[in-house]
């Protein structure tokens, strides 16, 4: 079984959080009829940009790790 590094775990956490947030936001907006657009933009902005940076870091560290093994 392959061991995940911290950066891989963060990407999985980010995607899971966004899915859970989307479901929770859909349910609360359906019940209350109020859409929290500012909060949604902030959450997706933070996790979207953080996820892109993290994915880039994963790529860089994997390339560096593979380069050191040669």
QUIJO-V122669 format. One record per helix or strand. SS is the DSSP state (H for helix, E for strand). FROM is the first residue (numbers start at 1). TO is the last residue. If there is no record, write none. Layout:
BEGIN
SS:FROM:TO + SS:FROM:TO
END
This chain:
BEGIN
H:6:32 + H:37:69
END
